[in-house]
Amino acid sequence: LGVPGETDYLGAGVHFCATCDGPLYRGKRVAVIGGGNSATEESLFLAKFADHVTILVRGEEFRATRLIQDEVFKHPKIEIRFQTQVKALLGSNSRLTHLKILDARTGREENLEVDGVFVFIGLIPNTRFLEGGGVLLDRWGFILTGYDLPEQGRQITGYKMRAPYMLETSLPGVFAAGDVRMGSTKQVVSAAGEGAAAALAIREYLKRL
């Protein structure tokens, strides 16, 4: 979010994974920030534990698929506030207690009392150093690997005798693993597993040289 207080309460009220931390908020009030599929899906999951879930959306509508939207709109524990911006995260005793929010329609600011907040606004991969280097990226900057390469309809050079390995990029012998890869689950355990798989694929690649 890049707002005051966000980094102060990481792990002490500010979270990025409902599956990981949602059960900590059983019987409590939480906010979800975002309007896409991740935000709506995770809100439905959080509603299994929390007494009340407030979704804060900057835009005028959700970007999620219609089916998920319908589930969210009819859920009795979920409140939705469109055109709402988070201006700051506030707390006491090293714990998040409130969000300072702005209603863009009225210009009115208020403090929203919460026990926790889950942020699902998307990710910016740290891949700018790869631009122009021959490693193909998707439009958001995530690295294309393996089976995703031909599916993008792009011209791939260097693969005349074989298809790319699962975690291999558009440059033969260059592999990618973890959150920077398109289609990754953005989980630490998955990133570690992909790293191990990439190492094994590199060994196979070197055997062929």
C-alpha positions, 0 to 999 in steps of 0.5 A: 500500500505504501501508507504510514503504519503499514510496515510497523504492523507487519505480522502484528495485524497486517497480513498477506495470506488468509490461508496462513493467518486467517485462523488467528482472527476467529471471532474478530473483525478484519478488513481486506484491501483489494478488488480482484479475485484474490481479495474476494476469494480470500474474503470468503475464506476469512469469513469462516473465522472472523465475525465480520469482514470489510472489503475496501475497494479503491474503484467503483466495482470489483475486478473479480469474476462474476461468480465470486462477486455473487458469493461475496455480495450475498455473504452475511458476514461481508461488508463491501465499501467501494471507492474507499482508500486506506490512508494510514494504519494505526495501532497501540501497544505494537498492534494494529487497531484501526485503519484511517480510510477516505471515502472518495465520493464524499471526501470524508475520513474516518477510523475503521476499527479492525483486529487485522487487515489482509492486503491483496492489491497485486504484486510488482515482480523485481524483474526490471533488470531482465528487460531487454536481456532476452528473457520473456516477461508477461505484461506485468513483468513476471517471467515466462517459463516452461509450458507457458512460453509457447502458449504466449504465441511468441517466437522462441529462439534456441529451442530447435531440438527440444522443448523448454524444461518446466522452469526454463525461461526463453533463454536456454539454460536460464531458469526461474523459480519462486514469486517472480515466475508467472503462475507461481502460487506466491507461497514460501514453501512453493518457492523453495520447492521450485528452487529445488526443481530448478536445480535438478533441471539445471543438472539435466541441462548441463548433462546435455552440453 
